[in-house]
Amino acid sequence: MKQKPIFYFLIALSIFALDQITKYAVKINIHPLDIVEVLPFFNIVYVENIGSAFGMFKSLGNIFFVIIALSAVIVVSYLIVKDSMNRLGLSMILGGAAGNLMDRLIYGYVIDFLDIYIGKYHWPAFNIADSALTGGIFILFVKTIFQDDKNK
């Protein structure tokens, strides 16, 4: 039995809430230069990201990213209602986009805090919203590949 769209909006809301709670906890407990060592390959940090993924395109300004994220929230919400085959991936994208949009509206930047590294090589800091966006895009990508194989 397929779930109704409201189920997937609740998934998106859960991702949004977890993202905002974790970012708030980091903002009030960790200073920008602090590093909290969790594991030999994982730290909690506090980064104010004014750009897009990995801090790229900072020169485009916050309003550009607000417009893009708001557009994504609207389009993805519509797709969750209309596209019953891809709702899980879309709900993850919606939750992530909404989480980062909220940061931009409140602070003018996105709070990143997850720091994965090997030795001195660090992946750019990211957050729960970024993880959900990446996971949702991955699910849609994989489903597209396998759906194309079925159609051949």
Backbone torsions as a table, in degrees:
resi	resn	phi	psi	omega
1	MET	NA	130.3	178.9
2	LYS	-80.1	140.0	177.6
3	GLN	-76.2	152.3	176.0
4	LYS	-75.2	159.1	-179.5
5	PRO	-54.3	-32.5	-177.7
6	ILE	-58.9	-34.6	177.7
7	PHE	-58.3	-42.3	-177.7
8	TYR	-76.4	-30.2	172.7
9	PHE	-67.1	-33.5	175.8
10	LEU	-68.2	-35.6	174.0
11	ILE	-61.8	-47.4	179.1
12	ALA	-60.1	-42.8	179.1
13	LEU	-63.2	-38.5	178.3
14	SER	-65.0	-42.5	177.2
15	ILE	-62.8	-46.0	178.5
16	PHE	-57.0	-48.2	-177.8
17	ALA	-63.8	-45.9	178.8
18	LEU	-61.3	-42.2	178.4
19	ASP	-60.4	-49.4	-176.8
20	GLN	-67.6	-38.3	178.6
21	ILE	-64.3	-45.2	-178.5
22	THR	-67.9	-39.6	178.5
23	LYS	-64.6	-41.4	179.1
24	TYR	-63.4	-43.2	179.1
25	ALA	-60.5	-41.7	178.1
26	VAL	-66.5	-44.1	-177.4
27	LYS	-60.2	-40.2	-177.1
28	ILE	-87.0	-14.2	-175.3
29	ASN	-113.5	-16.3	-175.3
30	ILE	-126.7	132.5	178.0
31	HIS	-88.9	155.7	-175.0
32	PRO	-53.4	-27.8	-179.1
33	LEU	-98.3	-1.7	-179.2
34	ASP	-79.7	148.4	173.4
35	ILE	-130.0	123.1	176.4
36	VAL	-104.2	110.3	-179.1
37	GLU	-77.9	123.8	-179.0
38	VAL	-106.8	-50.0	178.4
39	LEU	-138.1	167.7	-178.9
40	PRO	-62.4	-7.5	-179.7
41	PHE	-130.8	9.8	-172.5
42	PHE	-146.2	126.5	176.4
43	ASN	-124.3	160.2	166.3
44	ILE	-106.2	127.9	-179.2
45	VAL	-131.4	178.7	174.9
46	TYR	-129.6	114.2	-178.7
47	VAL	-127.2	132.7	174.5
48	GLU	-99.1	104.2	-174.4
49	ASN	-95.6	110.2	179.4
50	ILE	-92.2	-4.7	179.5
51	GLY	-101.5	-153.5	177.1
52	SER	-101.2	-148.8	179.9
53	ALA	-53.2	131.7	179.7
54	PHE	62.2	20.0	178.4
55	GLY	77.4	11.7	-178.8
56	MET	-74.0	159.7	173.3
57	PHE	61.2	34.5	179.5
58	LYS	-58.4	-30.9	-175.2
59	SER	-70.3	-13.4	-179.4
60	LEU	-73.0	-20.9	175.4
61	GLY	87.7	156.5	-175.6
62	ASN	-62.6	-40.5	-176.4
63	ILE	-61.3	-36.5	176.6
64	PHE	-59.0	-47.5	-178.3
65	PHE	-70.1	-32.2	175.0
66	VAL	-63.1	-45.5	-179.5
67	ILE	-63.1	-44.5	179.0
68	ILE	-62.0	-47.6	-177.7
69	ALA	-66.2	-41.2	178.4
70	LEU	-63.9	-41.2	176.5
71	SER	-61.5	-43.1	179.4
72	ALA	-62.4	-43.2	179.6
73	VAL	-59.8	-43.5	-179.3
74	ILE	-66.4	-49.4	-177.8
75	VAL	-64.7	-45.6	-178.1
76	VAL	-67.0	-36.8	175.8
77	SER	-60.2	-44.2	177.4
78	TYR	-61.0	-44.3	-178.8
79	LEU	-65.2	-35.5	177.6
80	ILE	-59.6	-39.1	179.4
81	VAL	-70.9	-41.3	-171.7
82	LYS	-90.0	-29.1	-171.9
83	ASP	-109.9	88.9	-174.8
84	SER	-70.1	-16.5	-177.3
85	MET	-81.9	-18.7	-172.9
86	ASN	-124.4	23.8	-172.4
87	ARG	-66.3	-34.9	-178.9
88	LEU	-64.6	-52.5	178.2
89	GLY	-59.2	-41.9	179.6
90	LEU	-64.8	-38.3	179.8
91	SER	-66.0	-35.6	176.9
92	MET	-67.2	-41.4	177.2
93	ILE	-63.7	-42.6	179.6
94	LEU	-61.8	-47.9	179.7
95	GLY	-60.5	-42.4	179.1
96	GLY	-68.0	-45.2	179.6
97	ALA	-62.5	-41.3	179.6
98	ALA	-66.0	-38.6	178.8
99	GLY	-62.5	-47.0	179.7
100	ASN	-71.9	-33.1	175.4
101	LEU	-61.4	-44.4	-179.9
102	MET	-59.2	-42.9	177.4
103	ASP	-58.2	-47.1	-178.2
104	ARG	-62.8	-37.2	179.5
105	LEU	-71.1	-39.0	-177.4
106	ILE	-80.9	-49.0	-170.5
107	TYR	-106.4	-22.9	-173.7
108	GLY	87.0	7.9	177.9
109	TYR	-157.8	169.3	177.5
110	VAL	-104.5	135.7	177.7
111	ILE	-86.3	120.2	174.4
112	ASP	-112.3	145.7	-176.0
113	PHE	-150.6	-10.4	179.7
114	LEU	-90.3	122.1	-175.3
115	ASP	-122.6	106.9	178.4
116	ILE	-103.8	137.1	-177.5
117	TYR	-153.8	160.9	171.3
118	ILE	-129.9	116.3	-176.7
119	GLY	60.9	-123.2	179.3
120	LYS	-95.8	2.2	-177.2
121	TYR	-96.8	112.4	-177.0
122	HIS	-106.5	134.3	168.1
123	TRP	-71.6	144.7	177.8
124	PRO	-56.1	140.7	-179.3
125	ALA	-57.6	146.8	-179.2
126	PHE	-144.6	-174.6	-176.0
127	ASN	-141.3	-176.5	-179.5
128	ILE	-63.2	-42.2	179.7
129	ALA	-59.9	-44.2	178.6
130	ASP	-61.7	-40.7	178.8
131	SER	-63.3	-43.0	179.1
132	ALA	-65.5	-43.7	177.0
133	LEU	-58.2	-47.9	-179.4
134	THR	-62.4	-45.2	178.5
135	GLY	-62.1	-42.5	179.0
136	GLY	-64.4	-43.2	177.8
137	ILE	-64.0	-40.9	178.4
138	PHE	-61.1	-45.6	178.6
139	ILE	-59.8	-46.5	179.3
140	LEU	-62.8	-40.7	179.6
141	PHE	-62.2	-49.4	-179.1
142	VAL	-64.0	-44.2	178.5
143	LYS	-61.1	-38.8	179.2
144	THR	-63.7	-42.5	179.5
145	ILE	-62.7	-47.7	-177.4
146	PHE	-72.9	-31.3	175.6
147	GLN	-68.0	-38.5	177.5
148	ASP	-63.8	-38.9	178.8
149	ASP	-65.3	-37.4	178.5
150	LYS	-66.3	-36.2	-176.5
151	ASN	-76.2	-12.7	-177.1
152	LYS	-82.8	NA	NA
